[in-house]
């Protein structure tokens, strides 16, 4: 498995894993992962969620998982797609994007 990940990340050049905080706003909190346009708008794959207050890690989260305040997403994709995700979050909340 380690060899696969190493080869995948090296061969693609720009493929990476990134942790991105879910904005704490009604546009996200309480909605399901399916409801959020992450895959459609950014082509990123959400591989895990980290939830606060002892909930810990959720690997390969199901589409019907409801987002909680303080959740962080671990996504896999190209660097440009991570920027798109941050821009999407800013657009949906009306706040400036944070790099």
FISE-771466 format. One record per residue: x, y, z of N, C-alpha, C in turn; residue number from 1. Coordinates in nm, 4 decimals. Layout:
{site {X Y Z} {X Y Z} {X Y Z} NUM}
...
This chain:
{site {0.0816 -0.1177 0.0000} {0.0000 0.0000 0.0000} {0.0872 0.1259 0.0000} 1}
{site {0.1904 0.1258 0.0779} {0.2799 0.2415 0.0825} {0.3416 0.2665 -0.0549} 2}
{site {0.3788 0.1582 -0.1218} {0.4367 0.1710 -0.2549} {0.3355 0.2324 -0.3527} 3}
{site {0.2103 0.1891 -0.3431} {0.1048 0.2441 -0.4287} {0.0890 0.3945 -0.4072} 4}
{site {0.0783 0.4367 -0.2817} {0.0611 0.5790 -0.2514} {0.1811 0.6602 -0.2975} 5}
{site {0.2996 0.6080 -0.2719} {0.4205 0.6770 -0.3130} {0.4243 0.6946 -0.4645} 6}
{site {0.3955 0.5884 -0.5383} {0.3949 0.5937 -0.6844} {0.2861 0.6867 -0.7364} 7}
{site {0.1666 0.6787 -0.6782} {0.0542 0.7617 -0.7220} {0.0868 0.9108 -0.7062} 8}
{site {0.1392 0.9468 -0.5901} {0.1696 1.0879 -0.5640} {0.2867 1.1367 -0.6487} 9}
{site {0.3844 1.0522 -0.6713} {0.5006 1.0901 -0.7504} {0.4658 1.0980 -0.8999} 10}
{site {0.3910 1.0026 -0.9496} {0.3597 0.9961 -1.0926} {0.2690 1.1103 -1.1374} 11}
{site {0.1771 1.1488 -1.0536} {0.0812 1.2515 -1.0944} {0.1419 1.3913 -1.0931} 12}
{site {0.2391 1.4138 -1.0100} {0.3008 1.5461 -1.0010} {0.2246 1.6434 -0.9140} 13}
{site {0.0953 1.6600 -0.9387} {0.0213 1.7603 -0.8621} {-0.0872 1.6997 -0.7734} 14}
{site {-0.0990 1.5678 -0.7710} {-0.1973 1.5022 -0.6850} {-0.1500 1.5095 -0.5408} 15}
{site {-0.2441 1.5431 -0.4509} {-0.2052 1.5569 -0.3110} {-0.3230 1.5308 -0.2196} 16}
{site {-0.2921 1.5100 -0.0925} {-0.3910 1.5039 0.0139} {-0.3849 1.6365 0.0868} 17}
{site {-0.4999 1.6909 0.1198} {-0.5040 1.8217 0.1866} {-0.6169 1.8212 0.2893} 18}
{site {-0.5941 1.8873 0.4008} {-0.6978 1.9042 0.5030} {-0.7547 2.0457 0.4911} 19}
{site {-0.8871 2.0553 0.4818} {-0.9538 2.1836 0.4648} {-1.0660 2.1935 0.5678} 20}
{site {-1.0695 2.3050 0.6406} {-1.1740 2.3261 0.7410} {-1.3072 2.3580 0.6739} 21}
{site {-1.4120 2.2931 0.7205} {-1.5467 2.3226 0.6729} {-1.5915 2.4534 0.7380} 22}
{site {-1.6376 2.5493 0.6588} {-1.6833 2.6750 0.7195} {-1.7977 2.6499 0.8188} 23}
{site {-1.7952 2.7236 0.9273} {-1.8995 2.7098 1.0289} {-2.0140 2.8046 0.9957} 24}
{site {-2.0944 2.7629 0.8993} {-2.2087 2.8434 0.8575} {-2.3220 2.7505 0.8177} 25}
{site {-2.4447 2.8024 0.8134} {-2.5611 2.7197 0.7811} {-2.5565 2.6573 0.6418} 26}
{site {-2.4745 2.7131 0.5531} {-2.4613 2.6558 0.4194} {-2.3962 2.5183 0.4231} 27}
{site {-2.3279 2.4859 0.5348} {-2.2537 2.3607 0.5455} {-2.2962 2.2754 0.6644} 28}
{site {-2.3015 2.3344 0.7819} {-2.3322 2.2602 0.9041} {-2.4750 2.2071 0.8977} 29}
{site {-2.4887 2.0781 0.9228} {-2.6196 2.0135 0.9204} {-2.6567 1.9546 0.7856} 30}
{site {-2.5822 1.9883 0.6828} {-2.6087 1.9329 0.5494} {-2.5297 1.8030 0.5327} 31}
{site {-2.5741 1.7203 0.4406} {-2.5012 1.5959 0.4152} {-2.3874 1.6208 0.3176} 32}
{site {-2.2943 1.5304 0.3175} {-2.1831 1.5384 0.2231} {-2.2368 1.5388 0.0801} 33}
{site {-2.3407 1.4622 0.0555} {-2.4037 1.4574 -0.0775} {-2.4583 1.5942 -0.1186} 34}
{site {-2.5109 1.6701 -0.0214} {-2.5688 1.8022 -0.0493} {-2.4652 1.9047 -0.0935} 35}
{site {-2.3423 1.8846 -0.0538} {-2.2374 1.9827 -0.0842} {-2.1804 1.9558 -0.2236} 36}
{site {-2.1582 2.0601 -0.3025} {-2.1135 2.0410 -0.4415} {-1.9625 2.0207 -0.4563} 37}
{site {-1.9029 1.9524 -0.3607} {-1.7573 1.9388 -0.3603} {-1.7080 1.8608 -0.4822} 38}
{site {-1.7616 1.7420 -0.5037} {-1.7145 1.6577 -0.6145} {-1.7482 1.7210 -0.7499} 39}
{site {-1.8706 1.7723 -0.7639} {-1.9135 1.8301 -0.8919} {-1.8351 1.9542 -0.9311} 40}
{site {-1.8059 2.0383 -0.8335} {-1.7437 2.1678 -0.8653} {-1.5910 2.1660 -0.8590} 41}
{site {-1.5339 2.0688 -0.7863} {-1.3887 2.0710 -0.7682} {-1.3188 1.9442 -0.8163} 42}
{site {-1.3944 1.8382 -0.8359} {-1.3406 1.7069 -0.8722} {-1.2506 1.6479 -0.7639} 43}
{site {-1.2690 1.6914 -0.6393} {-1.1939 1.6352 -0.5280} {-1.2687 1.5168 -0.4694} 44}
{site {-1.1939 1.4240 -0.4141} {-1.2499 1.3085 -0.3463} {-1.2327 1.3300 -0.1953} 45}
{site {-1.3423 1.3253 -0.1204} {-1.3346 1.3377 0.0255} {-1.3020 1.1989 0.0797} 46}
{site {-1.1814 1.1827 0.1327} {-1.1385 1.0511 0.1799} {-1.1594 1.0330 0.3299} 47}
{site {-1.1708 1.1442 0.4028} {-1.1922 1.1341 0.5475} {-1.2467 1.2663 0.6008} 48}
{site {-1.3064 1.2567 0.7180} {-1.3522 1.3738 0.7931} {-1.2933 1.3648 0.9315} 49}
{site {-1.2580 1.4777 0.9883} {-1.2163 1.4812 1.1287} {-1.3135 1.5715 1.2015} 50}
{site {-1.3845 1.5116 1.2962} {-1.4860 1.5861 1.3696} {-1.4378 1.6158 1.5105} 51}
{site {-1.4830 1.7290 1.5654} {-1.4386 1.7717 1.6982} {-1.5074 1.6930 1.8096} 52}
{site {-1.4681 1.7264 1.9302} {-1.5320 1.6750 2.0517} {-1.5293 1.5233 2.0614} 53}
{site {-1.4146 1.4656 2.0317} {-1.3976 1.3226 2.0515} {-1.4578 1.2329 1.9459} 54}
{site {-1.5263 1.2883 1.8472} {-1.5844 1.2047 1.7422} {-1.4745 1.1408 1.6573} 55}
{site {-1.3631 1.2122 1.6426} {-1.2472 1.1579 1.5724} {-1.2609 1.1514 1.4226} 56}
{site {-1.1911 1.0536 1.3656} {-1.1818 1.0384 1.2202} {-1.2927 0.9499 1.1655} 57}
{site {-1.3439 0.9887 1.0498} {-1.4388 0.9061 0.9748} {-1.3751 0.8852 0.8384} 58}
{site {-1.3334 0.7622 0.8115} {-1.2686 0.7301 0.6854} {-1.3731 0.6895 0.5829} 59}
{site {-1.3540 0.7322 0.4583} {-1.4475 0.7031 0.3502} {-1.5911 0.7368 0.3944} 60}
{site {-1.6156 0.8625 0.4268} {-1.7469 0.9007 0.4806} {-1.8603 0.8747 0.3817} 61}
{site {-1.9727 0.8256 0.4309} {-2.0860 0.7995 0.3417} {-2.1495 0.9300 0.2942} 62}
{site {-2.2153 0.9296 0.1797} {-2.2750 1.0520 0.1260} {-2.3833 1.1118 0.2147} 63}
{site {-2.4449 1.0303 0.3000} {-2.5516 1.0818 0.3857} {-2.5017 1.1299 0.5224} 64}
{site {-2.3691 1.1376 0.5386} {-2.3121 1.1859 0.6647} {-2.3391 1.3364 0.6796} 65}
{site {-2.3931 1.3767 0.7944} {-2.4239 1.5181 0.8203} {-2.3012 1.5895 0.8763} 66}
{site {-2.2735 1.7049 0.8180} {-2.1594 1.7849 0.8588} {-2.1860 1.8516 0.9930} 67}
{site {-2.0832 1.8558 1.0766} {-2.0921 1.9179 1.2079} {-2.0008 2.0397 1.2137} 68}
{site {-2.0307 2.1283 1.3038} {-1.9467 2.2448 1.3270} {-1.8068 2.1985 1.3681} 69}
{site {-1.7047 2.2581 1.3101} {-1.5664 2.2239 1.3445} {-1.5082 2.1077 1.2664} 70}
{site {-1.5814 2.0560 1.1690} {-1.5338 1.9430 1.0888} {-1.4246 1.9873 0.9920} 71}
{site {-1.3264 1.9008 0.9752} {-1.2223 1.9204 0.8752} {-1.2340 1.8079 0.7733} 72}
{site {-1.2190 1.8431 0.6454} {-1.2243 1.7459 0.5368} {-1.0828 1.7103 0.4944} 73}
{site {-1.0583 1.5832 0.4697} {-0.9334 1.5412 0.4070} {-0.9718 1.5024 0.2660} 74}
{site {-0.9175 1.5771 0.1700} {-0.9523 1.5568 0.0299} {-0.8297 1.5129 -0.0484} 75}
{site {-0.8549 1.4454 -0.1607} {-0.7484 1.4047 -0.2497} {-0.7796 1.4598 -0.3884} 76}
{site {-0.6804 1.5201 -0.4492} {-0.6974 1.5740 -0.5829} {-0.5798 1.6620 -0.6199} 77}
{site {-0.5967 1.7351 -0.7269} {-0.4902 1.8231 -0.7732} {-0.4890 1.9528 -0.6919} 78}
{site {-0.3744 2.0150 -0.6844} {-0.3579 2.1392 -0.6080} {-0.4573 2.2458 -0.6508} 79}
{site {-0.4780 2.2580 -0.7817} {-0.5720 2.3583 -0.8326} {-0.7142 2.3307 -0.7834} 80}
{site {-0.7480 2.2041 -0.7638} {-0.8818 2.1688 -0.7156} {-0.9011 2.2067 -0.5692} 81}
{site {-0.7933 2.1987 -0.4911} {-0.8009 2.2410 -0.3508} {-0.8270 2.3913 -0.3444} 82}
{site {-0.7641 2.4654 -0.4323} {-0.7883 2.6103 -0.4399} {-0.9340 2.6359 -0.4784} 83}
{site {-0.9847 2.5573 -0.5735} {-1.1260 2.5697 -0.6127} {-1.2186 2.5433 -0.4940} 84}
{site {-1.1838 2.4443 -0.4113} {-1.2664 2.4139 -0.2937} {-1.2682 2.5318 -0.1972} 85}
{site {-1.1528 2.5882 -0.1702} {-1.1477 2.7038 -0.0800} {-1.2263 2.8215 -0.1381} 86}
{site {-1.2158 2.8411 -0.2694} {-1.2936 2.9460 -0.3357} {-1.4434 2.9167 -0.3288} 87}
{site {-1.4808 2.7906 -0.3456} {-1.6211 2.7500 -0.3361} {-1.6756 2.7795 -0.1972} 88}
{site {-1.6000 2.7435 -0.0945} {-1.6427 2.7707 0.0426} {-1.6610 2.9203 0.0639} 89}
{site {-1.5669 2.9994 0.0120} {-1.5767 3.1459 0.0256} {-1.6988 3.1981 -0.0483} 90}
{site {-1.7230 3.1474 -0.1681} {-1.8379 3.1895 -0.2480} {-1.9696 3.1578 -0.1771} 91}
{site {-1.9790 3.0380 -0.1189} {-2.1034 2.9958 -0.0551} {-2.1297 3.0688 0.0771} 92}
{site {-2.0239 3.1189 0.1399} {-2.0407 3.1896 0.2672} {-2.0328 3.3400 0.2518} 93}
{site {-1.9910 3.3860 0.1338} {-1.9768 3.5296 0.1120} {-1.8555 3.5878 0.1794} 94}
{site {-1.7590 3.5013 0.2132} {-1.6352 3.5463 0.2790} {-1.5182 3.5286 0.1843} 95}
{site {-1.4105 3.6062 0.2040} {-1.2935 3.5902 0.1164} {-1.2278 3.4539 0.1356} 96}
{site {-1.1681 3.4028 0.0289} {-1.0984 3.2750 0.0328} {-0.9691 3.2898 0.1114} 97}
{site {-0.9361 3.1869 0.1903} {-0.8098 3.1837 0.2659} {-0.7241 3.0750 0.2057} 98}
{site {-0.6049 3.1092 0.1653} {-0.5157 3.0115 0.1012} {-0.4458 2.9284 0.2028} 99}
